[in-house]
Amino acid sequence: MRALVHSSFGDPAEVLSVQDVPLPEPGPGQVRLRVLLAAVHNHDLLTVRGLYGYKPELPAGSGTEAVGVVDAVGEGVDDALIGRRVTVGGAFGAWAEYVLASAGGLIPVPDDIPDEQAAQLGSMPFSAISVLDSLGLAAGDWMIQNAANGAVGRMVAQLAAARGVHVVSLVRRADGIAELAAQGVGNVVATDAEDWQDQVRALTGGAPIRAGIDSVGGDASGQVAAMLGEGGLLVVFGAMASPTMRISSGDVIFKQLTVRGFWGSKVAAAMPADQRGALFGELLQRIREGVLTLPFEAVLPFERIAEASEGNLRAGREGKILLQP
């Protein structure tokens, strides 16, 4: 089969190439998917660079999320799954014509969900709803997040609003406000304004902000922490700008803040099956309602991986870039 493979770590546009590799055979508890579309994520590109929490042995495949059709099953797996269209996240090597996945991690895709949405359902949307769910917020509560114009930030805002949770979404530049407004996201504040903190307080009406999500790092971590109320929770989701967080010790001590990390793959692996099923059910419901939008910008063949990699980093990108075998 054809797959995107790299023999060294580095710039994905330079080290990834389409190669012929053996067709994998599913082992016990596994299925083999014929890939229809695969999503390009930041963490996939970081893995190719050797900069992610998981570092594969070389030469290595690439990609982790795809929608596909089950075409073979391993020992202990019901062969009734053959022919089913499913989506899977965390299936390393998804940028290939075929990929192996755990049967227990498959999410059946309803007929009314197109491939372009299904291909990105299991990673970013599930991370968004999982991190939101982990905050323990109730309808009427306030939360705050940065990197709000990123894919996860936009989804968190949409999903939280559907639950009745109020979200203050921080962006770094004023034109990000209009970008999010066009997608139905309100309560957006640009931190390049001198009075941005006053704008946040005006939006909340003085109500305490119970939780925050930091996806940026550096000074931005402290910006989110500074806006949290007494006993607030800061969840660290990413480090887009810096791997070092700068947070005032006074905020942590005097407001008795809790800071904890969130890694989607670890959370998903430990999540009980019934909770996982309920959250995926909620995602599908929000998509059907039009509350959650999963736009895509382009569908590119494997041979254009350099374009896909570079386009994924482009500011103002309006949706996911997808790869097609």
Rosetta blueprint (number, residue, H / E / L):
1 M L
2 R E
3 A E
4 L E
5 V E
6 H E
7 S L
8 S L
9 F L
10 G L
11 D L
12 P H
13 A H
14 E H
15 V H
16 L L
17 S E
18 V E
19 Q E
20 D E
21 V L
22 P L
23 L L
24 P L
25 E L
26 P L
27 G L
28 P L
29 G L
30 Q E
31 V E
32 R E
33 L E
34 R E
35 V E
36 L E
37 L E
38 A E
39 A E
40 V L
41 H L
42 N H
43 H H
44 D H
45 L H
46 L H
47 T H
48 V H
49 R H
50 G L
51 L L
52 Y L
53 G L
54 Y L
55 K L
56 P L
57 E L
58 L L
59 P L
60 A E
61 G L
62 S L
63 G L
64 T L
65 E L
66 A E
67 V E
68 G E
69 V E
70 V E
71 D E
72 A E
73 V E
74 G L
75 E L
76 G L
77 V L
78 D L
79 D H
80 A H
81 L H
82 I L
83 G L
84 R L
85 R E
86 V E
87 T E
88 V E
89 G L
90 G L
91 A L
92 F L
93 G L
94 A L
95 W L
96 A E
97 E L
98 Y E
99 V E
100 L E
101 A E
102 S E
103 A H
104 G H
105 G H
106 L L
107 I E
108 P E
109 V L
110 P L
111 D L
112 D L
113 I L
114 P L
115 D H
116 E H
117 Q H
118 A H
119 A L
120 Q L
121 L L
122 G L
123 S L
124 M H
125 P H
126 F H
127 S H
128 A H
129 I H
130 S H
131 V H
132 L H
133 D H
134 S H
135 L L
136 G L
137 L L
138 A L
139 A L
140 G L
141 D L
142 W E
143 M E
144 I E
145 Q E
146 N L
147 A L
148 A L
149 N L
150 G L
151 A H
152 V H
153 G H
154 R H
155 M H
156 V H
157 A H
158 Q H
159 L H
160 A H
161 A H
162 A H
163 R L
164 G L
165 V L
166 H E
167 V E
168 V E
169 S E
170 L E
171 V E
172 R L
173 R L
174 A L
175 D H
176 G H
177 I H
178 A H
179 E H
180 L H
181 A H
182 A L
183 Q L
184 G L
185 V L
186 G L
187 N L
188 V E
189 V E
190 A E
191 T L
192 D L
193 A L
194 E L
195 D L
196 W H
197 Q H
198 D H
199 Q H
200 V H
201 R H
202 A H
203 L H
204 T H
205 G L
206 G L
207 A L
208 P L
209 I E
210 R E
211 A E
212 G E
213 I E
214 D E
215 S L
216 V L
217 G L
218 G E
219 D H
220 A H
221 S H
222 G H
223 Q H
224 V H
225 A H
226 A H
227 M H
228 L L
229 G L
230 E L
231 G L
232 G L
233 L E
234 L E
235 V E
236 V E
237 F L
238 G L
239 A L
240 M L
241 A L
242 S L
243 P L
244 T L
245 M E
246 R L
247 I L
248 S L
249 S H
250 G H
251 D H
252 V H
253 I H
254 F H
255 K L
256 Q L
257 L L
258 T E
259 V E
260 R E
261 G E
262 F L
263 W L
264 G H
265 S H
266 K H
267 V H
268 A H
269 A H
270 A H
271 M L
272 P L
273 A H
274 D H
275 Q H
276 R H
277 G H
278 A H
279 L H
280 F H
281 G H
282 E H
283 L H
284 L H
285 Q H
286 R H
287 I H
288 R H
289 E H
290 G L
291 V L
292 L L
293 T L
294 L L
295 P L
296 F E
297 E E
298 A E
299 V E
300 L E
301 P E
302 F H
303 E H
304 R H
305 I H
306 A H
307 E H
308 A H
309 S H
310 E H
311 G H
312 N H
313 L L
314 R L
315 A L
316 G L
317 R L
318 E L
319 G L
320 K E
321 I E
322 L E
323 L E
324 Q E
325 P L
